[in-house]
Amino acid sequence: MIHTDAIIIAKGAPNQCRDGRKVMCAIGVSQSLGLIRIYPLSVKNDGDIGIWSVVRLGLAISNTDNRKESYRVEKYDVIGQMKSAAEKLDLMESCILESGDQDPIDYQNERRKSIAIVKSVGPVGASLIAREATSGHASTDDDDEGFVVTQANFPFKPYVQWVSKQGKSHTTHLVGQEVYMGMMHNQSTPFRIFENLRIGDRDYEHWMVLGNMKDRRNVWVAAHLHRQKKTAQRPMFTSLWITDGIEKGWPYETKGANAARDVEKEPLFSSII
């Protein structure tokens, strides 16, 4: 088993698996493994894992998902919470993908990577697209998870429009749990979710946690849209764990992640608090 601590920076809304289970995935930042995708998370049993949770993880490499950043959760404990706005800003800035003259999504596709943190240049746009043949209600096909509303049950798909630093325009599906819960709670005014995300507010800046789809590797979605009010003075790396012993290329390239995927003989452990 692979052991590491991570800060959760994205959590997707539920999807239904082929076997009928309704599960979520999350993206976290680990000092030893870098950016990681963890799953499956149960809506009923794993609700204590949220954005900015610090979790101690026991992981395994999935037999059904060969994306290098993907891990199956065997066990976990929530051991803390990142609360400082300065540390959150520091972490997001530290994780922005530097892709030179190449668009970040094109860059990750070429490298066969599946996660990227990007920051839009200029304002972020938004839209709701109607789904076809959806009921908009929770399914009741089983007693245990009948209350769970999956993404496909919603009448709309929310999107953001953004431009990369290299000038390429993107339209990206928002799949974060926060967004879909917002639509559930504002069914008569679904566009309110974009107000809550501060889209269109010139005083706020946005970071997107992007991930590709397991079965369509060139299709990227936004698992979370972070936002924070602009400040005149930027913090200078207040999160000490980020700069203490971090290797070059982190969080996109780490020796720990490469070793973990080669063999699972020696467990890896790294504390980040």
Residue frames as qw, qx, qy, qz and C-alpha x, y, z in Angstrom:
[[0.000, 0.887, 0.463, 0.000, 0.00, 0.00, 0.00],
 [0.381, 0.401, -0.009, 0.833, 1.16, 3.54, -0.80],
 [0.339, -0.738, -0.469, 0.346, 0.95, 6.04, 2.07],
 [0.298, 0.246, 0.062, 0.920, 0.92, 9.80, 1.71],
 [0.020, 0.647, 0.479, -0.593, -0.77, 12.94, 3.03],
 [0.229, 0.338, 0.508, 0.758, -2.54, 15.28, 0.62],
 [0.179, 0.392, 0.286, -0.856, -4.54, 18.48, 0.49],
 [0.373, 0.512, 0.758, 0.158, -7.79, 18.09, -1.45],
 [0.017, -0.355, 0.134, 0.925, -8.19, 20.82, -4.07],
 [0.488, 0.107, -0.414, -0.761, -11.07, 19.41, -6.15],
 [0.334, 0.108, 0.900, -0.259, -14.00, 17.05, -5.69],
 [0.215, -0.038, -0.643, -0.734, -16.24, 16.00, -8.54],
 [0.673, -0.015, 0.186, -0.715, -20.01, 15.57, -8.49],
 [0.634, -0.078, 0.762, -0.103, -21.26, 11.95, -8.46],
 [0.497, 0.350, -0.576, -0.547, -21.29, 9.78, -11.56],
 [0.892, -0.068, 0.320, -0.313, -22.85, 6.35, -11.99],
 [0.165, -0.452, 0.837, 0.260, -20.51, 3.48, -12.77],
 [0.517, 0.131, -0.689, -0.490, -21.32, 0.64, -15.14],
 [0.341, -0.140, -0.910, 0.190, -21.99, -1.60, -12.14],
 [0.341, -0.717, -0.533, -0.294, -24.57, 0.86, -10.80],
 [0.522, -0.499, -0.335, 0.606, -22.51, 2.43, -8.01],
 [0.126, 0.931, 0.140, 0.312, -22.64, 6.21, -7.64],
 [0.737, -0.366, -0.070, 0.564, -19.20, 7.50, -6.80],
 [0.112, 0.990, -0.081, -0.018, -17.06, 10.61, -6.82],
 [0.796, 0.117, -0.123, 0.581, -13.38, 11.29, -7.37],
 [0.247, -0.953, -0.002, 0.175, -11.15, 13.98, -5.90],
 [0.657, 0.541, -0.195, 0.489, -7.85, 15.62, -6.79],
 [0.586, -0.793, -0.006, 0.163, -5.24, 16.33, -4.17],
 [0.373, 0.785, -0.414, 0.271, -1.71, 17.67, -3.82],
 [0.905, -0.395, -0.014, 0.160, 0.82, 15.40, -2.15],
 [0.169, -0.865, 0.433, 0.189, 4.35, 16.38, -1.26],
 [0.473, -0.340, 0.777, 0.240, 5.73, 13.02, -2.36],
 [0.507, 0.330, 0.768, 0.210, 3.37, 12.10, -5.22],
 [0.023, -0.029, 0.320, 0.947, 2.45, 15.53, -6.59],
 [0.568, 0.090, -0.013, -0.818, -1.00, 15.93, -8.12],
 [0.031, 0.015, 0.999, 0.013, -3.09, 12.81, -7.62],
 [0.606, -0.158, -0.290, -0.724, -6.59, 11.63, -8.43],
 [0.102, -0.085, 0.921, -0.366, -8.25, 9.48, -5.75],
 [0.697, -0.011, -0.174, -0.696, -11.39, 7.37, -6.09],
 [0.225, -0.572, -0.534, -0.581, -13.90, 5.88, -5.58],
 [0.037, -0.029, 0.525, -0.850, -15.47, 8.11, -2.94],
 [0.137, -0.513, -0.843, -0.087, -18.93, 7.31, -1.65],
 [0.182, -0.565, -0.137, -0.793, -21.49, 10.08, -1.28],
 [0.722, -0.576, -0.275, -0.266, -22.90, 8.38, 1.80],
 [0.863, -0.400, -0.140, 0.276, -19.71, 7.33, 3.58],
 [0.652, -0.012, 0.032, 0.758, -16.96, 9.73, 2.48],
 [0.056, 0.895, 0.317, 0.308, -18.62, 13.10, 2.90],
 [0.500, -0.804, 0.012, 0.322, -15.97, 14.29, 5.36],
 [0.560, -0.079, 0.371, 0.737, -13.48, 14.68, 2.48],
 [0.249, 0.907, 0.325, -0.102, -13.96, 18.22, 1.20],
 [0.486, 0.723, -0.070, 0.486, -12.08, 21.01, -0.52],
 [0.034, 0.741, -0.440, 0.507, -9.00, 21.99, 1.56],
 [0.890, -0.421, 0.113, -0.135, -9.22, 18.87, 3.72],
 [0.114, 0.628, -0.768, 0.054, -5.84, 17.44, 4.74],
 [0.951, -0.070, 0.018, -0.299, -6.11, 13.67, 4.43],
 [0.265, -0.504, 0.820, 0.053, -3.83, 10.78, 5.33],
 [0.803, 0.334, -0.184, -0.458, -4.22, 8.23, 2.56],
 [0.528, -0.226, 0.807, 0.138, -3.61, 4.55, 2.00],
 [0.574, 0.583, -0.174, -0.548, -3.62, 4.06, -1.78],
 [0.675, -0.020, 0.695, 0.246, -3.31, 1.35, -4.40],
 [0.109, 0.338, -0.531, -0.770, -2.77, 1.53, -8.14],
 [0.723, 0.301, 0.298, -0.546, -5.96, 0.79, -10.02],
 [0.473, -0.012, 0.819, 0.326, -6.26, -2.12, -12.41],
 [0.379, 0.666, 0.633, 0.104, -8.91, -0.28, -14.43],
 [0.148, 0.988, 0.049, -0.002, -7.38, 3.22, -14.78],
 [0.822, 0.011, 0.042, 0.568, -3.84, 3.51, -16.15],
 [0.127, 0.898, -0.031, 0.420, -3.62, 7.31, -15.88],
 [0.585, 0.226, -0.523, 0.578, -0.39, 7.94, -14.00],
 [0.099, -0.341, 0.365, -0.861, -1.98, 10.26, -11.46],
 [0.725, -0.300, -0.219, -0.580, -4.87, 7.92, -10.54],
 [0.134, 0.203, -0.889, 0.389, -4.99, 5.92, -7.31],
 [0.604, -0.440, -0.578, -0.329, -7.62, 3.79, -5.62],
 [0.284, -0.562, 0.434, -0.644, -8.38, 4.73, -2.01],
 [0.584, -0.097, -0.800, 0.096, -7.98, 1.82, 0.37],
 [0.452, -0.666, -0.509, 0.306, -8.30, 3.87, 3.57],
 [0.223, 0.553, -0.029, 0.802, -8.10, 7.47, 4.71],
 [0.365, -0.637, -0.504, 0.455, -8.27, 9.78, 7.71],
 [0.125, 0.847, 0.120, 0.503, -9.09, 13.49, 7.62],
 [0.676, -0.299, -0.341, 0.581, -6.38, 14.99, 9.83],
 [0.227, -0.449, -0.108, 0.858, -6.74, 18.72, 9.27],
 [0.348, 0.820, 0.447, 0.079, -7.98, 21.62, 7.18],
 [0.412, 0.075, 0.113, 0.901, -6.14, 24.34, 5.29],
 [0.045, -0.819, -0.532, 0.210, -7.83, 27.55, 6.44],
 [0.238, -0.616, 0.102, 0.744, -5.43, 30.38, 5.65],
 [0.569, 0.787, 0.188, -0.150, -6.40, 32.35, 2.53],
 [0.067, 0.838, -0.504, -0.200, -2.72, 33.22, 2.03],
 [0.418, -0.294, 0.853, 0.111, -1.70, 29.55, 2.09],
 [0.657, 0.474, 0.579, -0.092, -4.50, 28.61, -0.31],
 [0.408, 0.890, -0.091, -0.183, -3.36, 31.30, -2.73],
 [0.161, -0.691, 0.687, 0.158, 0.24, 30.20, -2.34],
 [0.591, -0.024, 0.806, 0.039, -0.65, 26.58, -3.06],
 [0.644, 0.649, 0.395, -0.093, -2.68, 27.34, -6.18],
 [0.257, 0.903, -0.301, -0.168, 0.01, 29.64, -7.58],
 [0.321, -0.545, 0.766, 0.116, 2.66, 26.98, -6.89],
 [0.609, 0.132, 0.782, 0.015, 0.67, 24.37, -8.83],
 [0.535, 0.733, 0.009, -0.420, 0.06, 26.35, -12.02],
 [0.850, 0.147, 0.392, 0.321, 1.35, 24.37, -14.98],
 [0.003, -0.766, 0.349, 0.541, 4.22, 26.06, -16.81],
 [0.793, 0.298, 0.516, 0.126, 3.96, 24.89, -20.41],
 [0.382, -0.227, 0.405, 0.799, 6.08, 27.48, -22.20],
 [0.235, 0.237, -0.324, -0.885, 4.69, 28.55, -25.56],
 [0.295, -0.152, -0.876, -0.350, 2.32, 25.57, -25.75],
 [0.599, -0.406, -0.098, -0.683, -1.28, 25.60, -24.54],
 [0.326, -0.402, 0.758, -0.397, -1.44, 23.71, -21.19],
 [0.846, 0.119, 0.385, -0.350, -4.03, 21.17, -22.34],
 [0.770, 0.575, -0.272, -0.047, -2.15, 20.45, -25.57],
 [0.109, 0.651, -0.696, 0.284, 1.03, 20.18, -23.50],
 [0.542, -0.250, 0.701, -0.389, -0.48, 17.64, -21.10],
 [0.895, 0.320, 0.125, -0.286, -2.05, 15.64, -23.91],
 [0.597, 0.636, -0.486, 0.057, 1.35, 15.24, -25.58],
 [0.024, 0.488, -0.780, 0.391, 2.89, 14.11, -22.29],
 [0.607, -0.245, -0.728, -0.203, -0.05, 11.77, -21.57],
 [0.091, -0.033, -0.635, 0.767, -0.76, 13.52, -18.30],
 [0.219, -0.538, -0.762, -0.286, -4.26, 13.80, -16.87],
 [0.311, -0.816, -0.391, 0.290, -4.27, 16.74, -14.40],
 [0.403, 0.327, 0.037, 0.854, -3.41, 20.42, -14.82],
 [0.174, -0.758, -0.402, 0.483, -3.86, 23.57, -12.75],
 [0.360, 0.383, 0.332, 0.783, -4.36, 26.60, -14.98],
 [0.051, -0.612, -0.334, 0.716, -5.16, 30.26, -14.54],
 [0.438, 0.721, 0.486, 0.228, -7.23, 32.13, -17.08],
 [0.290, -0.092, 0.109, 0.947, -5.90, 35.22, -18.79],
 [0.266, -0.172, -0.244, -0.916, -8.64, 37.83, -18.61],
 [0.598, -0.097, 0.347, -0.717, -12.25, 37.30, -17.54],
 [0.117, 0.038, 0.991, 0.053, -13.93, 33.88, -17.34],
 [0.526, -0.027, -0.267, -0.807, -17.24, 33.36, -19.15],
 [0.273, 0.025, 0.909, -0.315, -19.98, 30.87, -18.30],
 [0.552, 0.049, -0.389, -0.736, -23.02, 29.14, -19.78],
 [0.571, 0.002, 0.748, -0.339, -25.61, 26.45, -19.11],
 [0.362, 0.207, -0.706, -0.572, -26.32, 23.92, -21.87],
 [0.799, -0.068, 0.219, -0.556, -29.50, 21.86, -21.74],
 [0.250, -0.221, 0.938, 0.094, -29.03, 18.11, -21.61],
 [0.579, 0.056, -0.523, -0.624, -31.02, 15.80, -23.82],
 [0.786, -0.202, -0.532, -0.243, -33.48, 13.28, -22.35],
 [0.301, 0.096, -0.718, 0.621, -32.74, 13.86, -18.67],
 [0.396, -0.645, -0.642, -0.120, -35.26, 13.76, -15.90],
 [0.006, 0.623, -0.241, 0.744, -33.48, 16.08, -13.50],
 [0.727, -0.527, 0.129, -0.421, -34.43, 13.84, -10.58],
 [0.235, -0.488, 0.830, -0.133, -32.55, 11.37, -8.41],
 [0.614, 0.060, -0.724, -0.309, -32.86, 7.76, -9.43],
 [0.651, -0.375, 0.416, -0.513, -34.54, 5.33, -7.08],
 [0.784, 0.259, -0.535, -0.179, -33.06, 2.12, -8.39],
 [0.642, -0.062, -0.680, 0.349, -31.68, 1.08, -4.99],
 [0.499, -0.798, -0.337, -0.031, -32.42, 1.84, -1.35],
 [0.680, -0.419, -0.074, 0.598, -28.88, 2.69, -0.32],
 [0.310, -0.223, 0.228, 0.896, -28.08, 5.37, -2.91],
 [0.194, 0.659, 0.678, 0.262, -31.51, 6.33, -4.22],
 [0.130, -0.907, -0.222, 0.332, -31.08, 9.82, -2.79],
 [0.429, -0.425, 0.367, 0.708, -27.94, 10.51, -4.86],
 [0.536, 0.806, 0.153, -0.198, -28.37, 12.79, -7.89],
 [0.697, -0.103, 0.388, 0.594, -25.67, 12.08, -10.46],
 [0.065, -0.410, 0.273, 0.868, -24.43, 14.57, -13.05],
 [0.035, -0.135, -0.794, -0.592, -26.51, 12.92, -15.77],
 [0.079, -0.605, -0.782, 0.130, -29.71, 13.52, -13.79],
 [0.059, -0.600, -0.172, 0.779, -29.41, 17.30, -14.02],
 [0.537, 0.735, 0.412, -0.037, -31.19, 19.18, -16.82],
 [0.289, 0.939, -0.182, 0.032, -28.17, 21.42, -17.52],
 [0.839, -0.035, -0.056, 0.540, -24.43, 21.10, -18.02],
 [0.138, -0.967, 0.026, 0.212, -22.48, 24.11, -16.72],
 [0.778, 0.326, 0.071, 0.533, -19.51, 25.38, -18.72],
 [0.244, -0.836, 0.072, 0.487, -16.80, 28.00, -18.37],
 [0.673, 0.664, 0.068, 0.318, -15.08, 29.78, -21.24],
 [0.467, -0.797, 0.204, 0.323, -11.49, 30.80, -20.66],
 [0.614, 0.744, -0.229, 0.130, -8.32, 31.72, -22.50],
 [0.870, -0.266, -0.044, 0.412, -4.93, 30.23, -21.72],
 [0.313, -0.763, 0.195, 0.531, -1.78, 32.31, -21.34],
 [0.386, -0.126, 0.662, 0.629, -0.82, 31.18, -24.83],
 [0.291, 0.274, -0.186, -0.898, -4.02, 32.67, -26.29],
 [0.261, -0.123, -0.884, -0.369, -6.06, 29.51, -26.96],
 [0.542, -0.208, 0.124, -0.805, -9.78, 29.64, -26.11],
 [0.187, -0.035, -0.978, 0.085, -11.44, 26.77, -24.22],
 [0.643, -0.307, -0.063, -0.699, -14.97, 25.80, -23.26],
 [0.272, 0.189, -0.899, 0.287, -14.79, 23.44, -20.29],
 [0.644, -0.473, -0.499, -0.335, -17.48, 21.48, -18.47],
 [0.199, -0.494, 0.561, -0.634, -17.63, 22.26, -14.74],
 [0.726, -0.161, -0.647, -0.170, -18.08, 18.95, -12.90],
 [0.132, 0.257, -0.669, 0.684, -17.31, 20.01, -9.33],
 [0.267, -0.458, -0.829, 0.179, -19.55, 18.83, -6.51],
 [0.068, -0.422, -0.306, 0.851, -19.94, 22.44, -5.38],
 [0.212, 0.140, -0.393, -0.884, -21.38, 23.48, -8.76],
 [0.394, -0.231, -0.801, -0.386, -23.88, 20.63, -9.03],
 [0.260, -0.469, -0.713, 0.452, -25.00, 21.07, -5.42],
 [0.032, 0.317, 0.064, -0.946, -25.50, 24.74, -6.25],
 [0.339, -0.038, -0.580, -0.739, -27.80, 23.81, -9.14],
 [0.368, -0.350, -0.861, 0.019, -29.72, 21.45, -6.87],
 [0.216, -0.505, -0.540, 0.638, -30.29, 24.19, -4.30],
 [0.149, 0.512, -0.022, -0.846, -31.17, 26.83, -6.90],
 [0.410, 0.274, 0.825, 0.276, -33.36, 24.92, -9.32],
 [0.264, 0.851, 0.450, -0.063, -35.47, 27.97, -10.17],
 [0.130, 0.968, -0.200, -0.079, -32.40, 30.22, -10.61],
 [0.946, -0.045, 0.099, 0.305, -29.58, 27.91, -11.80],
 [0.507, 0.678, -0.097, 0.524, -27.46, 30.78, -13.13],
 [0.438, -0.862, 0.151, -0.208, -26.88, 31.77, -9.52],
 [0.916, -0.218, 0.102, 0.321, -24.08, 29.21, -9.39],
 [0.605, 0.466, 0.042, 0.644, -21.99, 31.54, -11.54],
 [0.196, -0.858, 0.076, -0.469, -22.58, 34.41, -9.12],
 [0.804, -0.577, 0.144, -0.003, -21.32, 32.18, -6.31],
 [0.859, 0.056, 0.157, 0.484, -18.23, 31.40, -8.38],
 [0.174, -0.779, 0.059, 0.600, -17.63, 35.16, -8.81],
 [0.505, 0.242, 0.573, 0.598, -17.60, 34.80, -12.58],
 [0.157, 0.777, 0.364, 0.489, -17.75, 38.25, -14.09],
 [0.430, -0.891, -0.068, 0.129, -16.45, 39.91, -10.93],
 [0.530, 0.728, -0.255, 0.352, -13.36, 41.91, -11.90],
 [0.305, -0.760, 0.455, -0.350, -12.12, 41.90, -8.31],
 [0.838, -0.261, 0.470, -0.097, -11.62, 38.13, -8.34],
 [0.305, 0.545, -0.728, -0.283, -9.12, 35.82, -10.05],
 [0.930, -0.007, 0.148, -0.336, -9.73, 32.17, -10.89],
 [0.037, -0.453, 0.881, 0.128, -7.73, 28.94, -10.97],
 [0.871, 0.098, -0.137, -0.461, -9.08, 25.77, -12.60],
 [0.438, -0.334, 0.834, -0.021, -8.28, 22.23, -11.51],
 [0.698, 0.400, -0.312, -0.506, -8.53, 20.32, -14.78],
 [0.485, -0.233, 0.843, 0.021, -8.57, 16.61, -15.39],
 [0.409, 0.215, -0.635, -0.619, -9.17, 14.47, -18.45],
 [0.848, -0.058, 0.149, -0.506, -11.75, 11.71, -18.77],
 [0.581, -0.327, 0.743, 0.057, -10.68, 8.10, -18.34],
 [0.662, 0.321, 0.663, 0.134, -12.34, 6.89, -21.54],
 [0.452, 0.813, 0.212, 0.300, -11.78, 10.08, -23.59],
 [0.673, -0.349, -0.096, 0.645, -8.29, 11.25, -22.77],
 [0.294, 0.213, 0.198, 0.910, -8.41, 14.39, -24.92],
 [0.309, -0.713, -0.384, -0.499, -11.58, 15.65, -23.21],
 [0.333, 0.040, -0.546, 0.768, -10.83, 17.80, -20.17],
 [0.372, -0.754, -0.459, -0.288, -13.24, 18.94, -17.45],
 [0.030, 0.543, -0.402, 0.737, -12.90, 21.32, -14.51],
 [0.562, -0.324, -0.742, 0.167, -13.18, 19.45, -11.22],
 [0.320, -0.748, -0.395, 0.425, -13.10, 22.72, -9.27],
 [0.297, 0.708, 0.110, 0.632, -12.98, 26.44, -9.98],
 [0.507, -0.473, -0.363, 0.623, -11.05, 28.25, -7.26],
 [0.142, 0.786, 0.177, 0.575, -11.49, 31.97, -6.82],
 [0.523, -0.512, -0.330, 0.597, -10.02, 34.56, -4.53],
 [0.084, 0.983, 0.150, -0.071, -10.20, 38.30, -4.29],
 [0.640, 0.533, -0.137, 0.536, -7.25, 40.04, -5.89],
 [0.553, -0.758, -0.083, 0.335, -4.65, 41.44, -3.52],
 [0.253, 0.939, -0.231, 0.027, -2.09, 44.15, -4.11],
 [0.070, -0.669, 0.732, -0.110, 0.66, 42.19, -2.35],
 [0.866, 0.080, -0.459, -0.184, 1.27, 38.51, -3.05],
 [0.754, -0.583, 0.293, -0.072, 2.28, 36.19, -0.19],
 [0.317, 0.671, -0.670, -0.022, 5.78, 34.76, -0.31],
 [0.673, 0.090, -0.734, -0.005, 5.37, 30.99, 0.07],
 [0.456, -0.490, 0.415, -0.616, 3.76, 30.78, 3.48],
 [0.972, -0.088, 0.033, -0.216, 3.15, 27.04, 3.09],
 [0.226, -0.719, 0.652, 0.082, 6.51, 25.77, 4.27],
 [0.749, -0.020, 0.661, 0.033, 5.86, 22.21, 3.14],
 [0.685, 0.714, 0.128, -0.059, 5.75, 23.42, -0.46],
 [0.345, 0.849, -0.382, 0.117, 9.31, 24.67, -0.51],
 [0.463, -0.599, 0.639, -0.136, 10.91, 22.30, 2.01],
 [0.449, -0.224, 0.852, 0.149, 12.58, 19.54, 0.02],
 [0.709, 0.557, 0.320, -0.290, 10.33, 19.78, -3.05],
 [0.585, -0.111, 0.581, 0.555, 12.06, 18.40, -6.13],
 [0.128, 0.362, -0.361, -0.850, 12.23, 20.12, -9.50],
 [0.277, -0.081, -0.776, -0.561, 9.12, 19.56, -11.60],
 [0.063, -0.405, -0.835, 0.368, 6.76, 19.13, -8.62],
 [0.630, -0.071, 0.664, -0.396, 3.77, 18.71, -8.59],
 [0.778, 0.458, -0.142, -0.407, 3.74, 17.31, -12.15],
 [0.768, 0.336, -0.527, 0.140, 6.86, 15.16, -11.92],
 [0.491, -0.675, 0.459, -0.306, 8.03, 13.42, -8.74],
 [0.281, 0.364, -0.887, 0.035, 10.37, 10.54, -8.07],
 [0.354, -0.027, 0.776, -0.521, 7.96, 9.29, -5.43],
 [0.729, 0.364, 0.164, -0.556, 5.11, 8.94, -7.90],
 [0.591, 0.509, -0.583, -0.227, 7.32, 7.16, -10.43],
 [0.064, 0.292, -0.917, 0.264, 8.55, 4.74, -7.78],
 [0.523, 0.092, 0.601, -0.597, 5.04, 4.09, -6.52],
 [0.774, 0.421, -0.038, -0.471, 3.84, 3.11, -9.96],
 [0.454, 0.487, -0.743, -0.065, 6.80, 0.83, -10.57],
 [0.507, -0.089, -0.832, 0.208, 6.56, -1.16, -7.37],
 [0.511, -0.659, -0.043, -0.550, 4.55, -1.09, -4.16],
 [0.753, -0.047, -0.574, 0.318, 7.09, -2.92, -2.04],
 [0.365, -0.163, -0.437, 0.806, 8.02, -0.02, 0.20],
 [0.041, -0.845, -0.534, -0.011, 5.23, 2.25, 1.50],
 [0.299, 0.377, -0.015, 0.876, 5.73, 5.97, 1.01],
 [0.319, -0.778, -0.508, 0.186, 4.84, 8.41, 3.78],
 [0.318, 0.240, -0.035, 0.916, 5.12, 12.15, 3.88],
 [0.159, -0.718, -0.566, 0.373, 3.54, 14.54, 6.35],
 [0.276, 0.496, 0.257, 0.782, 2.55, 17.95, 5.07],
 [0.326, -0.837, -0.162, -0.409, 1.39, 19.63, 8.24]]
